[in-house]
Structures are given as C-alpha cells and as structure tokens.
Amino acid sequence: LLSWGTALLLLLSAVAGQPVGFQPPPYLQRLYPDKGHIVGGTTVTIYGGGFTRGLHITVQFSHSSGEVDQVRAEYVDAGRVTCVTPERHTPHDAHVAVANNGVTFSSFPLVADDEGTY
C-alpha cells in the first residue's frame, strides 16, 4: 500500500516524463570546438561521462553577468552529447553545464584555461 505522498510523487513524475528517484548529473571534461560565433548555430560536442539517453538532456551556457541560455542536447554515447549553441548578445567566456534530466546539472561548470567563447 502506498502513502498519498508516494502516490502523488509517482503520478507527478509520470506526468512530467521524469524518472522517479535521484539521477546523478554527468561530469564534463572538454568541449569541441571551444569557440563559436555570437549568432549561435555552432554544433558543439561535449565530452565527459555519465550521459544517459533521454528526451530531457539539456546544456546550459551561462556567464558571470547572470545571462543563462539552455538548449536541448542529443545523446551520442555515455561519454558524448552534442548541442547547437544559442545566440549571445556579446562575446564572452561561457560556463557550460549539462543535465540528463533537464534539472540536475553537473556540479561544476566546465571551465578550463581555454574555456569556450560563445
């Protein structure tokens, strides 16, 4: 017998299309290419691990100013996803994070010495 709270959680998860339970975020190692034009449209491959096939894989491009854009990603395999960069207002270094479920993003945005400019 399920409690009302558990039944509601299962129902809401099913309606939202999200899996029930915690799903750990992927980890990121690098992206290629690491630069793109501000008009967007650059296809980027993100390398790392823990990517899972699904309809809610999301990549977040953010800037220290607070500007954040999210785009859908395509699963390639457990170590790669691809996405198309969004349009930006000005060129800047973008911090990149990925979520398999569109909610739980990688803990630390991908930032390296050659961090990408998008």
C-alpha angles and dihedrals in degrees: 000000000000125000117238090251093053092045091050092049091051091048094048092047091050092048093048091048090235124134117251115249136025118319113194115230121248122253124236129219108168145333133224127241096023094199134051141170120272090238086070125220098119113138107225128193113211116204124202135091145274096053113152131199113255148116096260104058104139133184120204122205112193140172131206088250088070096254108143130179126183124201134179117256133207121231114235100167139317089289102041143047129171132211141168116247119243125236114272128203095223134007114265143139108282123210110220128209131169133208124192091203100034091250114058105062126193109279099238120034114237105264123160138160087271096040113175125265113213 
